[in-house]
Amino acid sequence: MFKKERKLTNRLSKMTEENLEKLKEVLGDSSDLSIRKLKIPDHGNAAIVHILGIVDDESIQDNVIYPILHIFKEKQYFNPIDLQEQLVQVISVPKVDFVSEWDELVANLLAGETLILTDGSTRAILAGTRKIQSRSITEPTTQTVIKGPKEGFTENLGTNISLIRARVQNPKLRVEQLKIGKVTKTNVAIVYIEGLADQNIVMEAKNRMMKIDMDSILDSNYIEEAVKDNRTLFPLVQNSERPDVVVANLLQRRIAILINGTPFVLILPIVFIQLFQSPEDYYSNSIMGSFLRMIRISSFYVNMYASAIYLALITHHHGLIPTTLMVTLMAQRERVPFPAIVELLVMELAFEVLREAGIRMPRAIGPAVSIVGALILGQAAVEAGFVSAAIVIIVATSAISSFTLPNPNIVNAARGLRFILIFSAAYIGFYGIILISLCILLHLCSLRSFGVPYFAPFAPVRINELKDSFIRVALPSLLKKEKLKNH
């Protein structure tokens, strides 16, 4: 766990009642604060304190309260100096510790632990009874595969760490935790394999996360935006809800950041070509895996360029279109009262609205709304003369191609750049497309992900990494043994 300077606070009082009063004051006498007071003959008062809803009630009853009441009933307790030591011996929970400062006491109480206060001691016993309700392990929703593991991360940090440990049963797997967020105090874990991960990148990740100055951390994107090197449309940190993907990246010398409350794990550093890789590439033979990857890469460029190229051809470069096709396109546009740029933008924006509606609508009616929007309205718009049939085909092709990409963030980048390319194509045709494309390429080459060139292995060229770029070579050649370094 990270070493942090802890603010010095007052120590606990030797009187249980005083500690309880102060605890009520700190928590605002919250209704979910449970206090079980006990009277110890000849030794004063004691209290068992926990927060309702985030503890294991059965464990508290069977492993904390019952053993304590039993030794009091049998009068098997010692003098007040040794009382807490004997309580520790009879409490049968996996984690038992002592706390003596208020900041630590309150932090553990809010995390789901149970506190035992006794008269005559400035320490409180801390019993590990945390049990936060969360959903069970299910299949990932955004990164599904036909062949491969069906497990996905959950919102529980402990469960997510266990899914990684189950796959990497190696003593060099390191898990370092810290709390981020002044108000939420969100648990965050950095996971890496010592000897494989670059220690400079590990230290850089730690330093950037320690510098995060936010009141709340509610999702992985909060951390992603705070730690990435540049402000750009392109994702500089990969996120995944698949344990097998995270483990594969740990074995490739990367590190993972797990955030309590979200099933998406951050992976860093990354390169651009990594965003087109899918787990299914490695669960099928190399020929099919390479073919599917090439389809995804092609779909990315279709999604980004199809509309702009059509607009450039129909507006500025008629000579590049075959005569027969040009006659057909012009015949379709005779009834359309709007310029091509307006026609295209209306259809693009209409599809973006349909996309958002399909996501937000209830699942029972979402597909029906999509069908109505895509088929009926599209056909009606063509028949009414608002848009041409070619525009509908181009926009639909562009939209469908976006669904082949495994990473939602790269889809969002393509969506944003598509509109820039459309405006440049409307203004100066192919010259504008080429100019914007050069700017995008230069921008990609200038980006860094935690100091790693984003456009590697193409710029700079890294021969060894090219075998898992556009194509995937056979696994025996790709997955050579990585020797762990001893430190």
C-alpha positions in Angstrom: 0.0 0.0 0.0 1.2 3.5 -0.7 3.0 5.3 2.1 1.2 8.6 2.7 1.7 11.3 5.2 -1.2 10.9 7.7 -2.6 14.0 9.3 -2.1 13.7 13.1 -5.4 13.6 15.0 -6.5 13.2 18.7 -6.2 9.7 20.1 -9.2 7.9 21.4 -10.4 8.5 25.0 -10.2 5.8 27.7 -13.9 6.2 28.2 -16.2 4.3 25.9 -19.1 6.8 26.3 -16.9 9.7 25.3 -15.7 7.9 22.2 -19.3 7.1 21.2 -20.4 10.7 21.6 -17.6 11.9 19.5 -18.3 9.2 16.9 -21.9 10.3 16.7 -20.8 13.9 16.3 -18.4 13.0 13.5 -21.0 11.0 11.6 -23.9 13.3 12.3 -25.7 10.7 14.4 -26.4 8.8 11.2 -29.4 6.4 11.3 -27.3 3.5 9.8 -24.8 3.7 12.7 -25.3 0.6 14.8 -24.0 0.6 18.4 -24.4 -2.4 20.7 -23.5 -1.4 24.2 -22.2 -4.0 26.7 -21.7 -3.9 30.5 -18.7 -5.7 31.7 -18.9 -6.5 35.4 -16.1 -4.8 37.4 -14.6 -3.4 34.2 -16.9 -0.7 32.9 -18.5 -0.3 29.5 -17.8 -1.7 26.1 -19.5 -1.2 22.7 -19.6 -2.9 19.3 -20.0 -0.4 16.5 -20.6 -0.9 12.7 -22.4 0.7 9.8 -25.5 -1.1 8.6 -25.6 -2.4 5.0 -21.9 -2.7 4.4 -21.1 -5.4 6.9 -21.7 -9.2 7.2 -24.4 -9.3 9.9 -24.1 -13.0 10.3 -20.4 -12.9 10.8 -20.8 -10.1 13.4 -23.3 -12.1 15.3 -21.5 -15.5 15.2 -17.9 -14.4 15.2 -17.8 -11.2 17.3 -20.8 -10.7 19.6 -21.4 -14.4 20.6 -17.7 -15.1 21.6 -17.5 -11.9 23.6 -20.8 -12.6 25.5 -19.6 -16.1 26.1 -16.4 -15.2 27.8 -18.2 -12.6 29.9 -20.8 -15.2 30.9 -18.2 -17.7 31.9 -16.1 -14.9 33.6 -13.0 -15.8 31.6 -11.7 -12.3 31.3 -8.7 -10.7 32.7 -8.0 -7.2 34.1 -8.7 -4.2 31.9 -5.1 -4.0 30.7 -5.3 -7.5 29.2 -9.0 -7.4 28.3 -8.6 -6.4 24.7 -5.8 -8.9 24.1 -8.2 -11.7 25.2 -11.0 -10.3 23.1 -8.7 -10.5 20.1 -8.1 -14.2 20.9 -11.8 -15.1 20.9 -13.0 -13.0 17.9 -13.0 -15.5 15.0 -12.8 -13.3 11.9 -9.9 -13.4 9.4 -8.7 -9.8 10.1 -8.2 -8.3 13.6 -6.2 -5.2 14.3 -6.0 -2.2 16.6 -6.6 1.5 15.8 -5.8 4.4 18.1 -6.4 7.5 16.0 -9.7 9.0 15.0 -9.0 9.4 11.3 -8.1 5.7 10.9 -11.0 4.6 13.1 -13.6 6.5 11.1 -12.0 5.4 7.7 -12.2 1.7 8.7 -15.7 2.1 10.1 -17.0 3.6 6.8 -15.2 0.9 4.9 -17.3 -1.8 6.5 -15.2 -2.9 9.5 -16.6 -3.4 13.0 -15.1 -1.6 16.0 -15.0 -2.8 19.6 -14.5 -0.1 22.2 -13.7 -0.8 25.9 -13.2 1.4 28.9 -9.6 1.8 30.1 -7.9 1.6 26.7 -7.1 4.3 24.1 -7.2 1.7 21.4 -10.2 0.1 19.5 -10.3 -3.4 18.2 -10.9 -3.6 14.5 -12.6 -6.7 13.2 -12.8 -7.4 9.5 -16.5 -7.9 8.7 -16.8 -6.0 5.4 -19.4 -7.3 3.0 -20.6 -4.8 0.4 -23.4 -6.1 -1.8 -22.5 -6.4 -5.5 -23.7 -8.2 -8.5 -22.3 -11.6 -9.3 -19.7 -12.3 -12.0 -21.4 -12.3 -15.4 -20.5 -12.1 -19.1 -19.0 -8.8 -20.2 -21.6 -6.5 -22.0 -19.3 -4.4 -24.2 -16.5 -6.9 -25.2 -18.3 -10.2 -26.0 -16.6 -13.0 -27.8 -17.9 -16.2 -29.4 -14.9 -18.3 -28.2 -13.2 -17.6 -24.9 -13.8 -16.9 -21.2 -17.2 -15.5 -20.3 -16.2 -13.9 -17.0 -16.3 -10.1 -16.6 -15.3 -7.8 -13.9 -17.8 -6.5 -11.4 -18.1 -3.3 -9.4 -16.3 -4.9 -6.4 -12.6 -4.2 -6.2 -11.8 -7.4 -4.1 -13.7 -9.6 -6.6 -11.8 -8.0 -9.5 -8.4 -8.6 -7.9 -9.3 -12.2 -7.2 -10.2 -12.7 -10.9 -6.7 -11.6 -11.8 -5.0 -13.6 -9.2 -6.8 -16.7 -10.3 -5.2 -16.4 -13.7 -1.7 -15.2 -12.5 -0.7 -17.5 -9.7 2.7 -15.9 -9.4 4.3 -14.4 -6.3 5.6 -11.5 -8.3 2.1 -10.2 -9.0 1.9 -6.9 -7.1 -1.2 -5.2 -5.9 -0.8 -1.7 -4.4 -3.9 0.1 -3.1 -4.7 3.8 -2.3 -7.7 6.0 -1.8 -8.4 8.8 -4.2 -11.1 11.5 -3.9 -11.4 14.0 -1.0 -15.0 13.1 -0.4 -15.6 9.6 -1.8 -12.3 8.1 -0.7 -12.5 5.6 -3.5 -10.3 2.5 -3.3 -8.0 2.2 -6.3 -5.5 -0.6 -6.9 -2.4 -0.6 -9.2 -1.6 -4.2 -10.4 1.5 -5.2 -12.2 4.0 -8.1 -12.4 7.3 -7.2 -10.8 10.2 -8.0 -13.1 8.1 -7.6 -16.3 6.5 -4.1 -15.9 8.8 -1.1 -16.4 9.4 0.3 -13.0 9.7 3.8 -14.4 6.2 3.6 -15.8 5.0 2.1 -12.5 6.4 5.0 -10.5 5.1 7.5 -13.0 1.6 6.0 -12.7 1.8 6.2 -8.9 3.0 9.8 -8.9 0.2 10.9 -11.3 -2.5 9.2 -9.3 -1.2 10.6 -6.0 -1.5 14.1 -7.6 -5.1 13.7 -8.5 -7.0 16.5 -6.7 -10.7 15.7 -7.0 -13.6 15.4 -4.6 -15.0 12.3 -6.1 -13.9 9.3 -8.2 -17.0 7.5 -9.5 -15.7 5.9 -12.7 -12.5 4.8 -14.4 -12.8 7.8 -16.8 -12.2 10.2 -13.9 -8.7 8.7 -13.5 -8.2 8.3 -17.2 -8.6 12.0 -17.9 -6.5 12.9 -14.9 -3.4 10.8 -15.7 -3.2 10.7 -19.5 -0.3 12.6 -21.2 -2.2 14.7 -23.8 -5.7 16.1 -24.4 -6.8 14.4 -27.6 -9.8 12.5 -29.2 -7.7 9.3 -29.2 -7.8 7.1 -26.1 -4.3 7.1 -24.5 -5.5 4.5 -21.9 -7.3 1.3 -22.7 -10.2 0.1 -20.6 -11.5 -3.4 -20.5 -14.1 -5.4 -18.4 -12.5 -8.8 -19.3 -10.0 -10.4 -16.9 -8.3 -12.3 -19.7 -7.5 -9.1 -21.6 -6.1 -7.5 -18.5 -3.9 -10.5 -17.7 -2.7 -10.7 -21.2 -1.6 -7.0 -21.0 0.1 -7.6 -17.6 2.1 -10.3 -19.3 3.1 -7.8 -22.0 4.8 -5.6 -19.4 1.8 -3.2 -18.9 0.1 -2.2 -15.7 -3.6 -2.2 -14.7 -5.6 0.2 -12.6 -8.7 -1.1 -10.8 -11.3 1.2 -9.4 -13.9 0.2 -6.8 -17.4 0.8 -8.1 -16.7 0.2 -11.8 -16.2 -3.0 -13.9 -13.9 -1.2 -16.3 -10.1 -1.6 -15.6 -7.6 0.8 -17.1 -4.6 -0.6 -19.0 -1.5 1.5 -19.6 0.6 2.3 -21.5 -1.0 1.5 -24.9 -0.3 2.0 -28.6 -2.7 2.9 -31.4 -2.8 -0.5 -33.1 -3.7 -2.2 -29.7 -7.2 -0.6 -29.9 -8.1 -2.9 -32.9 -7.1 -6.1 -31.2 -9.8 -8.3 -29.8 -9.5 -11.4 -27.5 -11.0 -13.5 -30.3 -7.9 -12.8 -32.4 -5.9 -15.1 -30.0 -8.7 -17.7 -29.5 -8.7 -18.6 -33.3 -6.0 -19.5 -35.7 -3.6 -16.9 -36.9 -5.0 -16.6 -40.4 -8.5 -16.0 -39.3 -7.4 -13.7 -36.5 -5.4 -11.6 -38.9 -8.3 -11.5 -41.3 -10.7 -10.2 -38.7 -8.2 -7.7 -37.5 -7.8 -6.3 -41.0 -11.6 -6.0 -41.3 -11.7 -4.0 -38.1 -8.9 -1.7 -39.2 -10.6 -1.2 -42.6 -13.9 -0.6 -40.9 -12.3 2.2 -38.8 -11.3 4.0 -42.0 -14.6 3.4 -43.7 -16.4 4.9 -40.7 -14.1 7.9 -40.7 -13.7 8.6 -44.4 -16.8 7.2 -46.3 -19.0 10.2 -45.9 -16.2 12.7 -46.6 -15.0 10.9 -49.8 -18.6 10.7 -51.2 -19.1 14.4 -50.5 -15.8 15.3 -52.2 -16.7 13.3 -55.2 -20.2 14.5 -55.6 -19.2 18.2 -55.0 -15.7 18.8 -56.4 -14.4 15.8 -58.3 -17.1 14.7 -60.8 -14.5 13.5 -63.2 -13.4 10.7 -60.9 -16.9 9.1 -60.9 -17.7 6.7 -63.8 -20.2 8.3 -66.2 -23.0 5.8 -65.7 -22.8 6.1 -61.9 -22.6 9.9 -62.1 -25.8 10.0 -64.2 -27.5 7.8 -61.6 -26.4 9.9 -58.7 -27.5 13.1 -60.4 -30.9 11.6 -61.2 -31.3 10.8 -57.5 -30.4 14.4 -56.5 -32.8 16.1 -58.9 -35.6 16.0 -56.4 -33.4 16.9 -53.4 -33.8 20.7 -52.5 -30.7 20.9 -50.3 -26.9 21.0 -51.1 -25.0 17.8 -50.6 -23.3 19.0 -47.4 -26.7 19.8 -45.8 -28.1 16.5 -46.9 -25.2 14.5 -45.5 -25.1 16.4 -42.2 -28.8 15.9 -41.6 -28.4 12.1 -42.1 -25.3 11.9 -40.0 -27.0 13.8 -37.1 -30.1 11.8 -37.5 -28.2 8.6 -37.1 -26.4 10.0 -34.0 -29.8 10.7 -32.5 -30.9 7.1 -33.3 -27.8 5.7 -31.8 -28.3 7.6 -28.5 -32.0 6.7 -28.5 -31.2 3.0 -29.0 -28.9 3.1 -26.0 -31.2 5.0 -23.7 -34.5 3.3 -24.6 -35.7 0.3 -22.6 -34.4 -2.9 -24.0 -37.9 -4.2 -24.8 -38.6 -1.4 -27.3 -35.1 -0.3 -28.2 -34.8 -2.7 -31.3 -38.2 -1.6 -32.5 -37.3 2.1 -32.3 -34.0 1.4 -34.2 -35.9 -0.5 -37.0 -38.5 2.3 -37.3 -35.8 4.9 -37.4 -33.4 3.2 -39.7 -35.8 1.6 -42.2 -39.1 3.4 -42.2 -37.9 6.9 -41.7 -35.0 6.4 -44.1 -37.2 5.1 -46.8 -39.8 7.8 -46.2 -37.1 10.5 -46.4 -35.9 9.2 -49.8 -39.4 8.9 -51.2 -40.3 12.4 -50.0 -37.2 13.8 -51.8 -35.5 15.1 -48.6 -32.4 13.0 -49.2 -31.0 10.8 -52.0 -30.8 7.0 -51.7 -27.0 7.2 -52.1 -26.6 9.3 -48.9 -28.6 6.7 -47.0 -26.4 3.9 -48.2 -23.2 5.9 -47.4 -24.3 6.8 -43.9 -25.6 3.3 -43.1 -22.3 1.7 -44.3 -20.4 4.2 -42.2 -22.5 3.5 -39.1 -22.5 -0.3 -39.5 -18.7 -0.3 -39.8 -18.4 1.4 -36.4 -19.9 -1.7 -34.7 -17.0 -3.9 -35.7 -14.5 -2.0 -33.5 -13.8 -3.6 -30.1 -13.0 -0.4 -28.3 -15.8 2.2 -27.8 -13.3 5.0 -27.3 -11.7 4.6 -30.7 -15.3 4.6 -32.2 -15.9 8.0 -30.5 -12.6 9.3 -31.9 -13.7 8.3 -35.5 -17.1 9.9 -35.0 -15.5 13.2 -34.1 -13.0 13.2 -36.9 -15.6 12.2 -39.4 -17.3 15.6 -39.1 -14.0 17.4 -39.4 -13.3 15.5 -42.6 -16.8 16.2 -44.0 -16.4 19.9 -43.6 -12.9 19.9 -45.1 -14.2 17.8 -48.1 -17.1 20.2 -48.6 -14.7 23.1 -48.8 -11.8 21.9 -50.9 -12.6 18.3 -51.7 -9.9 15.7 -51.7 -7.3 18.3 -51.0 -9.0 19.0 -47.7 -9.2 15.3 -46.9 -5.5 14.8 -47.5 -4.6 17.9 -45.5 -6.7 16.7 -42.5 -5.3 13.2 -42.8 -1.7 14.5 -42.7 -2.6 16.5 -39.6 -4.1 13.4 -37.9 -1.1 11.3 -38.8 1.3 13.9 -37.4 -0.9 14.2 -34.3 -0.8 10.4 -33.8 3.0 10.4 -34.1 3.3 13.1 -31.5 1.2 11.4 -28.8 2.6 9.6 -25.9 1.0 7.1 -23.5 3.1 7.4 -20.3 6.1 8.2 -22.3 5.6 5.4 -24.8 5.2 6.5 -28.5 1.5 6.1 -29.3 2.1 5.2 -33.0 4.6 2.5 -32.3 5.6 0.0 -33.8 5.2 2.1 -37.0 6.7 5.4 -35.8 9.3 4.6 -34.5 9.6 1.3 -36.3 9.9 -1.7 -34.0 10.4 -4.9 -36.0 9.7 -7.3 -33.2 6.3 -5.8 -32.4 5.1 -5.7 -36.1 4.2 -9.4 -35.8 1.2 -8.4 -33.7 0.1 -5.3 -35.5 -1.8 -5.5 -38.8 -1.5 -9.3 -38.7 -1.1 -11.8 -35.9 1.6 -14.4 -36.3 1.3 -17.9 -34.8 1.1 -17.9 -31.0 4.3 -20.0 -30.4 6.3 -17.3 -32.2 4.4 -14.5 -30.7 4.3 -15.6 -27.1 8.0 -16.2 -26.4 8.9 -16.7 -22.8 9.4 -13.5 -20.8 12.1 -13.9 -18.1 11.2 -12.3 -14.8 13.9 -9.9 -13.5 15.0 -10.3 -10.0 15.3 -7.1 -7.9 
